[in-house]
Amino acid sequence: MKKKHRIKLIREGKYVAEVDVALIESDDEWSPYLSIEDAYKIDDVRIALRQGDLSKACQLARIFSLSPLAA
């Protein structure tokens, strides 16, 4: 079983979060997959962004604000 570190992008409203996760690669048919901790981490970031709790989201991921370039 090997782990590869990746960045998952989560978009919620006007924010985008870069969440560091580890993809687990193995010989079974479900490979690659996230650990349960990383899946919960992604969920926690998404919930924090929905609630507008940027301080909590910033503890778990890098947060960016999106703004339109043209209308």
C-alpha positions in Angstrom: 0.0 0.0 0.0 1.4 3.4 -1.1 0.3 6.9 -0.3 0.5 9.8 -2.7 0.0 13.3 -1.5 -2.4 15.4 -3.6 -4.3 18.7 -3.3 -8.1 18.5 -3.6 -9.9 21.7 -4.7 -13.2 22.4 -3.0 -15.4 25.2 -4.3 -18.1 26.6 -2.1 -19.7 29.8 -3.0 -17.1 32.5 -3.6 -14.4 30.5 -2.0 -12.0 27.8 -3.1 -10.1 25.6 -0.7 -6.9 23.6 -1.3 -7.0 20.6 0.9 -3.9 18.4 1.3 -4.9 14.7 1.3 -3.2 11.4 0.8 -4.5 9.0 -1.9 -4.0 5.4 -0.8 -3.0 3.1 -3.6 -3.3 -0.7 -3.2 -4.0 -3.7 -5.4 -7.7 -3.9 -4.8 -10.4 -2.6 -7.1 -11.2 0.5 -5.0 -7.8 2.0 -5.4 -6.9 4.9 -5.2 -9.0 6.1 -2.3 -9.0 8.6 0.6 -8.6 7.7 4.2 -11.6 8.3 6.4 -9.7 11.2 8.1 -9.1 12.9 4.8 -12.7 12.5 3.7 -13.9 14.0 7.0 -11.3 16.8 6.6 -12.8 17.7 3.2 -16.3 17.6 4.6 -15.2 19.9 7.5 -13.7 22.4 5.2 -16.9 22.4 3.0 -19.2 22.9 6.0 -17.0 25.7 7.4 -17.1 27.5 4.1 -20.9 27.1 3.9 -21.3 28.6 7.3 -18.8 31.4 6.6 -16.4 30.2 9.3 -13.2 31.2 7.5 -11.0 30.8 10.6 -11.9 27.2 11.0 -11.5 26.6 7.2 -8.1 28.2 7.3 -6.9 25.8 10.0 -7.6 22.9 7.7 -6.8 24.2 4.2 -5.6 27.2 2.1 -8.5 29.4 1.3 -8.9 31.7 -1.8 -11.6 34.1 -2.6 -13.0 34.2 -6.1 -14.0 37.4 -7.9 -15.4 37.7 -11.4 -13.3 39.4 -14.1 -16.1 40.3 -16.4 -19.9 40.5 -16.0 
